[in-house]
Amino acid sequence: YKFFADLLDYIKALNRNSDRSIPMTVDFIRLKSYCNDQSTGEIKVIGGDDLSTLTGKNVLIVEDIIDTGKTMKTLLQLLKQYNPKMVKVASLLVKRTPRSVGYTPDFIGFEVPD
């Protein structure tokens, strides 16, 4: 949550110091693919009841860590149904793992070992 809050503060500061302001709406959605520390193999979406509000919008997904990338690929497929104008993903951490499905976010803070 700290990463998201700091990023949001930075974007707001850019808005204040710019000739053009970017209107923003913040919403939270959770994807659950782990029980304790083990992957369940299935992904559950929690929240995001009205994703139709994303139609025609620029969407920035902020993630704390991307492990294999499977969960993010599932979320991106889900969002595609709602025809957002653009979707970008920023992740604070990305694991270097042989189990990766090949997904790489648009913005990476740090790569970490598996």
Summary of the structure (lengths in Angstrom):
residues: 114
radius of gyration: 15.1
end to end distance: 21.7
largest distance: 47.6
contacts: 259
relative contact order: 0.16
helix: 26%
strand: 39%
